[in-house]
């Protein structure tokens, strides 16, 4: 029993230290039935012991950005923190569109409730913009209610330059939000770099979104990490019912990789481009029995085998052994790499 109490005190000390680094608002320890940490009466039920420091219990309602999907907001403890660094991960490069769309949806929610509307700064390296491209200006206004002039881009040649721009922009109160897009798992994006971004976001009272394209989950100072991928779109709704074969609203599969409450979960959200809100998809909607594009060979649905159509005659056939005269080169040729070199 003494060893259990010592171990529990160690866990509390570690959690306090981690919370101090990450700026965690709530700390919860699940204890076995009948057990109580040191300093509490033995008969007190400590199975759901909550210790609040600067806590969620006293945080103002406007401290969190609510997505509108109640199950996701509840699992996050009220929503995404506004004055903090939040990670949005895409497991693969092909998820870049979903990650970008989800980030723009969050920005749309911020601008929708903000007066006056302040611009957003999107920072990335030349590599990431070359790989994933830029958002379509016309689609910004149509789908997210964001004017093209409200979204500013900063293209940096190196990651160290992008991090410097993000740190300087994170302290500015003249921006609605700062988005930093990174590809892979670079060494420079360590705990120290994310801690600076998180601290400056807290000081400015503005969110900083860290978009990670095809990156591994690593220890960072961000209190929230979401893993975003595409979800099958439901059929378009009409007065007569769902329109068969049509494509409806954009949909996202959102998983919680890290949060203050440490509650796991996976949710399917639809973005309403007319009202600019998220909607929770009900169970059983938009289930595709067959993938639209065959998956790679390492997945459960391999791509179909190639057909038997050949562009040339098979090896060993008479046509391959005796080519016609018109197939012969007009004059003797030799590879260029064995030609004479230019002197001088």
TORLUM-55266 format. One record per residue (C-alpha): residue number from 1; residue in three letters; y, z, x. Coordinates in nm, 4 decimals. Layout:
// TORLUM-55266
<rec NUM; "Ala"; <Y; Z; X>>
...
// end
This chain:
// TORLUM-55266
<rec 1; "Unk"; <0.0000; 0.0000; 0.0000>>
<rec 2; "Unk"; <0.2307; 0.0793; 0.2894>>
<rec 3; "Unk"; <0.1644; -0.2607; 0.4411>>
<rec 4; "Unk"; <0.2446; -0.4243; 0.1056>>
<rec 5; "Unk"; <0.5812; -0.2477; 0.0870>>
<rec 6; "Unk"; <0.6662; -0.3494; 0.4435>>
<rec 7; "Unk"; <0.5695; -0.7093; 0.3746>>
<rec 8; "Unk"; <0.7817; -0.7101; 0.0590>>
<rec 9; "Unk"; <1.0817; -0.5762; 0.2452>>
<rec 10; "Unk"; <1.0329; -0.8502; 0.5043>>
<rec 11; "Unk"; <1.0306; -1.1141; 0.2316>>
<rec 12; "Unk"; <1.3525; -0.9723; 0.0863>>
<rec 13; "Unk"; <1.5200; -0.9762; 0.4281>>
<rec 14; "Unk"; <1.4175; -1.3351; 0.4906>>
<rec 15; "Unk"; <1.5381; -1.4443; 0.1490>>
<rec 16; "Unk"; <1.8721; -1.2749; 0.2007>>
<rec 17; "Unk"; <1.9117; -1.4511; 0.5347>>
<rec 18; "Unk"; <1.8199; -1.7920; 0.3882>>
<rec 19; "Unk"; <2.0490; -1.7332; 0.0898>>
<rec 20; "Unk"; <2.3350; -1.6489; 0.3240>>
<rec 21; "Unk"; <2.2849; -1.9811; 0.5051>>
<rec 22; "Unk"; <2.2355; -2.1943; 0.1933>>
<rec 23; "Unk"; <2.4825; -2.0156; -0.0323>>
<rec 24; "Unk"; <2.2132; -1.9387; -0.2887>>
<rec 25; "Unk"; <2.3409; -1.7709; -0.6019>>
<rec 26; "Unk"; <2.0216; -1.6225; -0.7360>>
<rec 27; "Unk"; <1.7203; -1.4645; -0.5707>>
<rec 28; "Unk"; <1.4009; -1.3993; -0.7618>>
<rec 29; "Unk"; <1.0829; -1.2355; -0.6389>>
<rec 30; "Unk"; <0.7596; -1.2473; -0.8359>>
<rec 31; "Unk"; <0.5739; -0.9222; -0.7694>>
<rec 32; "Unk"; <0.2240; -0.8315; -0.8832>>
<rec 33; "Unk"; <0.1822; -0.6197; -1.1933>>
<rec 34; "Unk"; <0.2409; -0.2510; -1.1311>>
<rec 35; "Unk"; <0.4036; -0.3058; -0.7939>>
<rec 36; "Unk"; <0.7652; -0.2237; -0.7221>>
<rec 37; "Unk"; <0.9775; -0.2792; -0.4130>>
<rec 38; "Unk"; <1.0859; 0.0173; -0.2118>>
<rec 39; "Unk"; <1.3544; 0.2190; -0.3839>>
<rec 40; "Unk"; <1.2336; 0.1515; -0.7401>>
<rec 41; "Unk"; <1.0267; 0.3891; -0.9534>>
<rec 42; "Unk"; <0.6536; 0.3025; -0.9425>>
<rec 43; "Unk"; <0.6350; 0.2767; -1.3219>>
<rec 44; "Unk"; <0.9146; 0.0167; -1.3385>>
<rec 45; "Unk"; <0.7924; -0.3324; -1.4121>>
<rec 46; "Unk"; <0.8851; -0.5536; -1.1160>>
<rec 47; "Unk"; <0.6882; -0.8652; -1.2060>>
<rec 48; "Unk"; <1.0125; -1.0523; -1.2670>>
<rec 49; "Unk"; <1.2645; -0.8758; -1.0501>>
<rec 50; "Unk"; <1.5987; -1.0547; -1.0238>>
<rec 51; "Unk"; <1.8564; -0.9641; -0.7636>>
<rec 52; "Unk"; <2.1978; -1.1140; -0.8269>>
<rec 53; "Unk"; <2.4583; -1.1612; -0.5543>>
<rec 54; "Unk"; <2.7701; -1.3650; -0.6331>>
<rec 55; "Unk"; <2.5166; -1.4564; -0.8960>>
<rec 56; "Unk"; <2.4360; -1.7146; -1.1529>>
<rec 57; "Unk"; <2.4770; -1.4372; -1.4066>>
<rec 58; "Unk"; <2.8488; -1.4120; -1.3348>>
<rec 59; "Unk"; <2.9176; -1.7733; -1.2354>>
<rec 60; "Unk"; <3.1682; -1.9494; -1.4644>>
<rec 61; "Unk"; <3.0244; -2.2179; -1.6938>>
<rec 62; "Unk"; <3.2239; -2.4937; -1.5241>>
<rec 63; "Unk"; <3.0623; -2.4161; -1.1864>>
<rec 64; "Unk"; <2.7759; -2.6526; -1.2688>>
<rec 65; "Unk"; <2.7547; -3.0183; -1.3591>>
<rec 66; "Unk"; <2.5274; -3.0375; -1.6605>>
<rec 67; "Unk"; <2.3308; -3.3604; -1.6868>>
<rec 68; "Unk"; <2.2852; -3.3233; -2.0620>>
<rec 69; "Unk"; <1.9060; -3.3150; -2.0326>>
<rec 70; "Unk"; <1.8388; -2.9547; -2.1323>>
<rec 71; "Unk"; <1.4962; -2.9150; -1.9646>>
<rec 72; "Unk"; <1.6327; -3.0379; -1.6302>>
<rec 73; "Unk"; <1.9475; -2.8256; -1.6525>>
<rec 74; "Unk"; <1.7422; -2.5186; -1.7384>>
<rec 75; "Unk"; <1.5065; -2.5770; -1.4465>>
<rec 76; "Unk"; <1.8078; -2.6066; -1.2134>>
<rec 77; "Unk"; <1.9565; -2.2826; -1.3410>>
<rec 78; "Unk"; <2.2460; -2.4432; -1.5298>>
<rec 79; "Unk"; <2.2777; -2.7854; -1.3669>>
<rec 80; "Unk"; <2.3896; -2.9260; -1.0353>>
<rec 81; "Unk"; <2.6436; -2.7113; -0.8494>>
<rec 82; "Unk"; <2.9822; -2.8786; -0.8398>>
<rec 83; "Unk"; <3.1104; -2.7206; -0.5194>>
<rec 84; "Unk"; <2.8070; -2.7823; -0.3022>>
<rec 85; "Unk"; <2.6000; -3.0352; -0.1132>>
<rec 86; "Unk"; <2.3239; -3.1918; -0.3251>>
<rec 87; "Unk"; <2.0463; -3.4180; -0.1951>>
<rec 88; "Unk"; <1.9149; -3.7168; -0.3871>>
<rec 89; "Unk"; <1.6049; -3.8631; -0.2250>>
<rec 90; "Unk"; <1.4365; -4.1991; -0.2604>>
<rec 91; "Unk"; <1.0837; -4.1921; -0.1199>>
<rec 92; "Unk"; <1.0840; -4.5651; -0.0392>>
<rec 93; "Unk"; <1.3420; -4.8319; 0.0342>>
<rec 94; "Unk"; <1.2720; -5.0046; -0.2969>>
<rec 95; "Unk"; <1.3969; -4.6889; -0.4737>>
<rec 96; "Unk"; <1.7484; -4.7488; -0.3392>>
<rec 97; "Unk"; <1.8618; -4.8982; -0.6689>>
<rec 98; "Unk"; <1.7366; -4.5984; -0.8666>>
<rec 99; "Unk"; <1.8977; -4.3510; -0.6267>>
<rec 100; "Unk"; <2.2275; -4.5387; -0.6398>>
<rec 101; "Unk"; <2.2193; -4.5644; -1.0190>>
<rec 102; "Unk"; <2.1452; -4.1947; -1.0570>>
<rec 103; "Unk"; <2.4287; -4.1006; -0.8202>>
<rec 104; "Unk"; <2.6720; -4.3257; -1.0081>>
<rec 105; "Unk"; <2.5592; -4.1632; -1.3340>>
<rec 106; "Unk"; <2.6485; -3.8207; -1.1947>>
<rec 107; "Unk"; <2.9861; -3.9521; -1.0804>>
<rec 108; "Unk"; <3.0423; -4.0928; -1.4294>>
<rec 109; "Unk"; <2.9787; -3.7483; -1.5779>>
<rec 110; "Unk"; <3.2312; -3.5963; -1.3371>>
<rec 111; "Unk"; <3.5035; -3.8517; -1.4134>>
<rec 112; "Unk"; <3.4391; -3.8254; -1.7848>>
<rec 113; "Unk"; <3.5501; -3.4615; -1.7829>>
<rec 114; "Unk"; <3.8274; -3.4903; -1.5257>>
<rec 115; "Unk"; <4.1986; -3.5347; -1.5874>>
<rec 116; "Unk"; <4.3536; -3.6943; -1.3930>>
<rec 117; "Unk"; <4.0701; -3.9066; -1.2633>>
<rec 118; "Unk"; <4.0463; -3.9000; -0.8861>>
<rec 119; "Unk"; <3.8716; -4.1645; -0.6715>>
<rec 120; "Unk"; <3.5244; -4.1359; -0.5183>>
<rec 121; "Unk"; <3.4518; -4.2038; -0.1522>>
<rec 122; "Unk"; <3.1186; -4.3676; -0.0665>>
<rec 123; "Unk"; <3.0288; -4.3456; 0.3031>>
<rec 124; "Unk"; <2.7456; -4.5279; 0.4764>>
<rec 125; "Unk"; <2.6447; -4.7029; 0.7938>>
<rec 126; "Unk"; <2.6376; -5.0775; 0.8401>>
<rec 127; "Unk"; <2.2585; -5.0597; 0.8366>>
<rec 128; "Unk"; <2.2345; -4.8980; 0.4950>>
<rec 129; "Unk"; <2.4878; -5.1314; 0.3330>>
<rec 130; "Unk"; <2.3132; -5.4310; 0.4867>>
<rec 131; "Unk"; <1.9772; -5.3133; 0.3549>>
<rec 132; "Unk"; <2.0702; -5.1793; 0.0104>>
<rec 133; "Unk"; <2.3943; -5.3694; -0.0564>>
<rec 134; "Unk"; <2.7028; -5.2564; -0.2476>>
<rec 135; "Unk"; <2.7278; -5.1646; -0.6170>>
<rec 136; "Unk"; <2.8253; -5.4493; -0.8469>>
<rec 137; "Unk"; <3.1908; -5.4017; -0.9384>>
<rec 138; "Unk"; <3.1560; -5.5410; -1.2897>>
<rec 139; "Unk"; <2.8563; -5.3225; -1.3612>>
<rec 140; "Unk"; <3.0482; -5.0103; -1.2573>>
<rec 141; "Unk"; <3.2825; -5.0414; -1.5515>>
<rec 142; "Unk"; <3.0278; -5.1684; -1.8025>>
<rec 143; "Unk"; <2.7434; -4.9255; -1.7333>>
<rec 144; "Unk"; <2.9186; -4.6187; -1.5940>>
<rec 145; "Unk"; <3.2810; -4.6371; -1.7063>>
<rec 146; "Unk"; <3.3998; -4.6393; -1.3438>>
<rec 147; "Unk"; <3.6904; -4.8662; -1.2606>>
<rec 148; "Unk"; <3.6331; -5.0715; -0.9417>>
<rec 149; "Unk"; <3.9497; -4.9255; -0.7920>>
<rec 150; "Unk"; <3.8154; -4.5705; -0.8353>>
<rec 151; "Unk"; <3.5261; -4.6276; -0.5931>>
<rec 152; "Unk"; <3.6220; -4.6456; -0.2248>>
<rec 153; "Unk"; <3.3815; -4.7490; 0.0525>>
<rec 154; "Unk"; <3.3778; -4.6474; 0.4165>>
<rec 155; "Unk"; <3.1400; -4.8458; 0.6388>>
<rec 156; "Unk"; <3.0747; -4.6808; 0.9750>>
<rec 157; "Unk"; <2.9023; -4.8540; 1.2654>>
<rec 158; "Unk"; <2.7078; -4.5419; 1.3680>>
<rec 159; "Unk"; <2.5662; -4.2360; 1.1977>>
<rec 160; "Unk"; <2.7831; -4.0016; 1.4030>>
<rec 161; "Unk"; <3.0920; -4.1821; 1.2709>>
<rec 162; "Unk"; <2.9679; -4.1624; 0.9110>>
<rec 163; "Unk"; <2.9064; -3.7878; 0.9459>>
<rec 164; "Unk"; <3.2570; -3.7367; 1.0867>>
<rec 165; "Unk"; <3.4141; -3.9278; 0.7970>>
<rec 166; "Unk"; <3.2053; -3.7302; 0.5469>>
<rec 167; "Unk"; <3.3061; -3.3958; 0.6967>>
<rec 168; "Unk"; <3.6741; -3.4861; 0.6883>>
<rec 169; "Unk"; <3.6512; -3.6243; 0.3341>>
<rec 170; "Unk"; <3.4529; -3.3245; 0.2042>>
<rec 171; "Unk"; <3.7513; -3.0937; 0.2607>>
<rec 172; "Unk"; <3.9904; -3.3156; 0.0613>>
<rec 173; "Unk"; <4.0815; -3.2146; -0.2922>>
<rec 174; "Unk"; <4.2221; -3.5627; -0.3646>>
<rec 175; "Unk"; <3.8683; -3.6960; -0.4242>>
<rec 176; "Unk"; <3.6403; -3.6432; -0.7229>>
<rec 177; "Unk"; <3.3274; -3.6531; -0.5075>>
<rec 178; "Unk"; <3.1984; -3.7706; -0.1720>>
<rec 179; "Unk"; <2.8781; -3.9727; -0.1373>>
<rec 180; "Unk"; <2.7063; -4.0040; 0.1997>>
<rec 181; "Unk"; <2.4186; -4.2525; 0.2124>>
<rec 182; "Unk"; <2.1681; -4.2242; 0.4975>>
<rec 183; "Unk"; <1.8528; -4.4204; 0.5755>>
<rec 184; "Unk"; <1.5422; -4.2530; 0.7150>>
<rec 185; "Unk"; <1.5344; -3.9131; 0.8847>>
<rec 186; "Unk"; <1.7837; -3.9287; 1.1740>>
<rec 187; "Unk"; <1.7896; -3.6437; 1.4215>>
<rec 188; "Unk"; <2.1656; -3.5972; 1.3901>>
<rec 189; "Unk"; <2.1324; -3.5066; 1.0231>>
<rec 190; "Unk"; <2.0011; -3.1597; 1.0984>>
<rec 191; "Unk"; <2.0563; -2.8165; 0.9470>>
<rec 192; "Unk"; <2.3844; -2.7705; 1.1343>>
<rec 193; "Unk"; <2.5348; -3.0977; 1.0096>>
<rec 194; "Unk"; <2.4377; -3.0326; 0.6473>>
<rec 195; "Unk"; <2.5634; -2.6747; 0.6726>>
<rec 196; "Unk"; <2.9091; -2.8048; 0.7668>>
<rec 197; "Unk"; <2.9080; -3.0479; 0.4755>>
<rec 198; "Unk"; <2.7994; -2.7753; 0.2344>>
<rec 199; "Unk"; <3.0625; -2.5292; 0.3588>>
<rec 200; "Unk"; <3.3441; -2.7831; 0.3257>>
<rec 201; "Unk"; <3.2286; -2.8821; -0.0228>>
<rec 202; "Unk"; <3.2397; -2.5166; -0.1240>>
<rec 203; "Unk"; <3.5887; -2.4722; 0.0222>>
<rec 204; "Unk"; <3.7253; -2.7821; -0.1550>>
<rec 205; "Unk"; <3.5448; -2.7161; -0.4834>>
<rec 206; "Unk"; <3.4133; -3.0747; -0.4916>>
<rec 207; "Unk"; <3.0538; -3.2042; -0.4837>>
<rec 208; "Unk"; <2.9071; -3.3927; -0.1909>>
<rec 209; "Unk"; <2.6022; -3.6063; -0.2695>>
<rec 210; "Unk"; <2.3695; -3.6895; 0.0182>>
<rec 211; "Unk"; <2.1636; -3.9992; -0.0647>>
<rec 212; "Unk"; <1.8491; -4.0229; 0.1473>>
<rec 213; "Unk"; <1.6795; -4.3630; 0.1420>>
<rec 214; "Unk"; <1.3159; -4.3632; 0.2615>>
<rec 215; "Unk"; <1.3579; -4.0249; 0.4292>>
<rec 216; "Unk"; <1.1296; -3.7266; 0.4623>>
<rec 217; "Unk"; <1.2184; -3.3910; 0.3095>>
<rec 218; "Unk"; <1.3597; -3.1733; 0.5867>>
<rec 219; "Unk"; <1.5263; -2.8312; 0.6010>>
<rec 220; "Unk"; <1.8923; -2.8691; 0.5036>>
<rec 221; "Unk"; <2.1689; -2.6477; 0.3710>>
<rec 222; "Unk"; <2.1745; -2.8285; 0.0339>>
<rec 223; "Unk"; <2.0720; -2.5841; -0.2425>>
<rec 224; "Unk"; <1.9373; -2.8669; -0.4623>>
<rec 225; "Unk"; <1.7154; -3.1613; -0.3724>>
<rec 226; "Unk"; <1.6139; -3.4191; -0.6339>>
<rec 227; "Unk"; <1.3567; -3.6952; -0.5805>>
<rec 228; "Unk"; <1.4514; -4.0013; -0.7862>>
<rec 229; "Unk"; <1.2531; -4.3174; -0.8591>>
<rec 230; "Unk"; <1.2480; -4.5813; -1.1298>>
<rec 231; "Unk"; <1.0775; -4.5283; -1.4635>>
<rec 232; "Unk"; <0.9609; -4.7953; -1.7122>>
<rec 233; "Unk"; <1.2343; -4.8862; -1.9572>>
<rec 234; "Unk"; <1.1625; -4.8476; -2.3256>>
<rec 235; "Unk"; <1.2019; -5.1393; -2.5648>>
<rec 236; "Unk"; <1.5489; -5.2044; -2.6989>>
<rec 237; "Unk"; <1.6127; -5.0216; -3.0229>>
<rec 238; "Unk"; <1.7204; -5.2277; -3.3249>>
<rec 239; "Unk"; <1.7694; -5.1612; -3.6939>>
<rec 240; "Unk"; <1.4202; -5.2966; -3.7606>>
<rec 241; "Unk"; <1.2677; -5.0842; -3.4848>>
<rec 242; "Unk"; <1.1875; -5.1425; -3.1162>>
<rec 243; "Unk"; <1.2199; -5.5063; -3.0109>>
<rec 244; "Unk"; <0.8902; -5.6092; -2.8531>>
<rec 245; "Unk"; <0.9148; -5.7559; -2.5027>>
<rec 246; "Unk"; <1.2747; -5.6428; -2.4518>>
<rec 247; "Unk"; <1.4213; -5.4189; -2.1812>>
<rec 248; "Unk"; <1.6104; -5.1122; -2.2946>>
<rec 249; "Unk"; <1.8199; -4.8538; -2.1161>>
<rec 250; "Unk"; <1.7839; -4.7710; -1.7449>>
<rec 251; "Unk"; <1.5376; -4.4891; -1.6865>>
<rec 252; "Unk"; <1.4813; -4.2534; -1.3935>>
<rec 253; "Unk"; <1.1966; -4.0282; -1.2916>>
<rec 254; "Unk"; <1.3580; -3.7131; -1.1503>>
<rec 255; "Unk"; <1.1568; -3.4515; -0.9631>>
<rec 256; "Unk"; <1.2878; -3.1195; -0.8348>>
<rec 257; "Unk"; <1.2087; -3.0843; -0.4676>>
<rec 258; "Unk"; <1.4316; -2.7808; -0.4108>>
<rec 259; "Unk"; <1.6509; -2.5588; -0.6241>>
<rec 260; "Unk"; <1.7873; -2.2062; -0.6478>>
<rec 261; "Unk"; <1.5349; -2.1034; -0.9095>>
<rec 262; "Unk"; <1.2422; -2.2589; -0.7184>>
<rec 263; "Unk"; <1.1090; -2.3994; -1.0463>>
<rec 264; "Unk"; <0.9196; -2.7286; -1.0022>>
<rec 265; "Unk"; <0.9333; -3.0051; -1.2566>>
<rec 266; "Unk"; <0.9431; -3.3785; -1.3185>>
<rec 267; "Unk"; <1.1547; -3.5352; -1.5895>>
<rec 268; "Unk"; <1.2179; -3.8831; -1.7268>>
<rec 269; "Unk"; <1.5819; -3.9464; -1.8090>>
<rec 270; "Unk"; <1.7444; -4.2444; -1.9769>>
<rec 271; "Unk"; <2.1045; -4.3383; -1.9087>>
<rec 272; "Unk"; <2.3069; -4.4362; -2.2132>>
<rec 273; "Unk"; <2.5556; -4.6968; -2.0805>>
<rec 274; "Unk"; <2.7572; -4.6870; -2.4043>>
<rec 275; "Unk"; <2.8233; -4.3127; -2.4270>>
<rec 276; "Unk"; <2.7749; -4.2494; -2.0516>>
<rec 277; "Unk"; <2.5311; -3.9612; -2.0959>>
<rec 278; "Unk"; <2.1740; -3.8799; -1.9931>>
<rec 279; "Unk"; <1.9091; -3.8484; -2.2605>>
<rec 280; "Unk"; <1.5703; -3.6834; -2.2216>>
<rec 281; "Unk"; <1.2879; -3.9223; -2.3012>>
<rec 282; "Unk"; <1.0333; -3.7917; -2.5479>>
<rec 283; "Unk"; <0.6692; -3.7785; -2.4455>>
<rec 284; "Unk"; <0.4707; -4.0947; -2.5143>>
<rec 285; "Unk"; <0.7593; -4.3425; -2.4893>>
<rec 286; "Unk"; <0.7629; -4.6494; -2.2642>>
<rec 287; "Unk"; <0.4147; -4.6310; -2.1175>>
<rec 288; "Unk"; <0.3252; -4.9540; -1.9397>>
<rec 289; "Unk"; <-0.0528; -5.0077; -1.9186>>
<rec 290; "Unk"; <-0.0086; -5.2800; -1.6537>>
<rec 291; "Unk"; <0.2524; -5.2809; -1.3743>>
<rec 292; "Unk"; <0.5060; -5.5615; -1.3919>>
<rec 293; "Unk"; <0.4688; -5.6335; -1.0196>>
<rec 294; "Unk"; <0.1295; -5.5736; -0.8538>>
<rec 295; "Unk"; <0.1345; -5.2723; -0.6249>>
<rec 296; "Unk"; <0.0494; -5.2919; -0.2565>>
<rec 297; "Unk"; <-0.3066; -5.2935; -0.1325>>
<rec 298; "Unk"; <-0.2949; -4.9238; -0.0436>>
<rec 299; "Unk"; <-0.2369; -4.8208; -0.4032>>
<rec 300; "Unk"; <-0.4694; -4.7895; -0.6977>>
<rec 301; "Unk"; <-0.3687; -5.1309; -0.8410>>
<rec 302; "Unk"; <-0.4076; -5.3795; -0.5540>>
<rec 303; "Unk"; <-0.2404; -5.7168; -0.5670>>
<rec 304; "Unk"; <-0.4653; -6.0024; -0.6926>>
<rec 305; "Unk"; <-0.6466; -6.2079; -0.4304>>
<rec 306; "Unk"; <-0.5061; -6.5445; -0.3277>>
<rec 307; "Unk"; <-0.6473; -6.8535; -0.4935>>
<rec 308; "Unk"; <-0.8595; -7.1271; -0.3364>>
<rec 309; "Unk"; <-0.5805; -7.3876; -0.3206>>
<rec 310; "Unk"; <-0.5351; -7.5249; 0.0341>>
<rec 311; "Unk"; <-0.2434; -7.7253; 0.1623>>
<rec 312; "Unk"; <-0.4541; -7.9172; 0.4200>>
<rec 313; "Unk"; <-0.8098; -8.0310; 0.4514>>
<rec 314; "Unk"; <-1.0614; -7.7642; 0.5432>>
<rec 315; "Unk"; <-1.1692; -7.7328; 0.9060>>
<rec 316; "Unk"; <-1.4805; -7.9431; 0.9756>>
<rec 317; "Unk"; <-1.4183; -8.2008; 0.7052>>
<rec 318; "Unk"; <-1.3989; -8.5745; 0.7990>>
<rec 319; "Unk"; <-1.0284; -8.5790; 0.7170>>
<rec 320; "Unk"; <-0.9637; -8.2978; 0.9631>>
<rec 321; "Unk"; <-1.1760; -8.4574; 1.2398>>
<rec 322; "Unk"; <-1.0389; -8.8126; 1.2105>>
<rec 323; "Unk"; <-0.6706; -8.8023; 1.1282>>
<rec 324; "Unk"; <-0.5046; -9.1254; 1.0311>>
<rec 325; "Unk"; <-0.2731; -9.3124; 1.2596>>
<rec 326; "Unk"; <0.0352; -9.2093; 1.0677>>
<rec 327; "Unk"; <-0.0482; -8.8440; 1.1368>>
<rec 328; "Unk"; <-0.0389; -8.9021; 1.5136>>
<rec 329; "Unk"; <0.2832; -8.8329; 1.7034>>
<rec 330; "Unk"; <0.4900; -9.1403; 1.7814>>
<rec 331; "Unk"; <0.5001; -9.0592; 2.1537>>
<rec 332; "Unk"; <0.3387; -8.8062; 2.3844>>
<rec 333; "Unk"; <0.4819; -8.4577; 2.3364>>
<rec 334; "Unk"; <0.4438; -8.1381; 2.5286>>
<rec 335; "Unk"; <0.5516; -7.7827; 2.4633>>
<rec 336; "Unk"; <0.9128; -7.7065; 2.5450>>
<rec 337; "Unk"; <0.8277; -7.3987; 2.7491>>
<rec 338; "Unk"; <0.6576; -7.6084; 3.0196>>
<rec 339; "Unk"; <0.9442; -7.8565; 3.0489>>
<rec 340; "Unk"; <1.1655; -7.8739; 3.3568>>
<rec 341; "Unk"; <1.4312; -7.6082; 3.4000>>
<rec 342; "Unk"; <1.7957; -7.6909; 3.4321>>
<rec 343; "Unk"; <1.9192; -7.6398; 3.7884>>
<rec 344; "Unk"; <2.2623; -7.5297; 3.8970>>
// end
